Amino acid sequence: MAPPAWQPPIGDPRTAASVRAVSVDVLSRLRDPDVVEAAARTAPLHGRPRWTAHSTAQGASGIALAFGHLDRCLPGEGWDRVAHQHLSRAVDGTASHPVGTLGLFAGLTGVAFTTSYLARGGQRYRTLLGGIDDSLYTRIPRHLPAVTGEGLAVGTYDLVSGWTGVAAYLHSRPTGPARDRALHTVLAWLVDLSRAVDGVPAWHTPHALVTDESLRDRYRSAVANCGLAHGITGPLALLALAHADGPIGAGHTDAIRRTASWLAAHQVGDARGGAFPSVVPLGEDSGEAPPSRDAWCYGSPGVARALWLAGTALGDADLTRTAVSAMRAVLRRPVAERRIDSPGFCHGIAGLLQVTLRFAADTGDEEIGDGARRLVDQLLGEYRPEAPFGFRSVEPDGTREDRSGLLEGAAGAALALLAAVTLEPPAWDRFFLLS
């Protein structure tokens, strides 16, 4: 008999049942859209936007995605109806707050991703999904912004807000003339973006377009962003995943190799095997940047996953070895040195766990599998049954807040725990460009 497509690292039935129980308990607390929305609207901002129902990262669309996956893991228990309630809240919310962007995390393609995930390739939501896709295809121009040597803001191309996120959704959809034209347009642009102009990455961000105040204060000139969330690592992962369908042209393969080589060359050495920076400073600030925290959004886990996908796409054993070594280095670092205190996905334990689970499944590496089990224990240690949503986010100022969303809240933590103990492949993590 063929082995299951997804083999979680926790095989002990009793332990798996305990982990699953925590996941279900956390998600059960999110089942009422009114309760979730009320809590989100009264939570402190801490620099974050208020609750937006159609946001997949922070709103009802992401909660619907979580329940859609729970229904796959535990079919017949009514979780599909709960998913539908949250998706309906997301769609209804567009009446008062129209979707003004295409971005994956808070825009049209995010709602489309959730709708497609709940539809499972069937007829359900056919009208809704068809309408979203038609709107999306007409809003993608035949020619994207010209790639010059002047650089651009990360939000133009990144996974969260930019064209990489749009392409990630398009790549998840069935082939067809309109979809294929749109995807080809964006992929070709990302291929062009990967080149260097006069020795400088075309995707660099000039100081005037850097929106992160800490980066603006630290560096006086341009930077090249290395994050999976906001940097070139996102386009690399997307180009590598799309390459499996056949390169769109001769430059596609070269773009993957060029970008992967650039990232690998900027690994920062340390006593435990190296790490990756958040950005590489350019111009007058050029030099070795400090390593980032070990998170999905920035740092070794996200970069390592993209390098693994690139090495797999190219059949390059050196790249895949670099990726595995980077993950081993993360897992060997003391927990405090990883600098990810929050349980959530973006810059927290759940994100590192999900990346580690993907590596454990792909490699069968015992050290990485052990690391995944330790991360499950660490995440379970953050479970607070007395808290409204079971997990409490650690905010930038160190305070704890009750956040429900997929990106930073309880929903993302619960999904990562489910992935560690169920045989259902965690295909939801395509949203984060991990598969």
Disulfide bonds with the S-S distance in Angstrom:
none
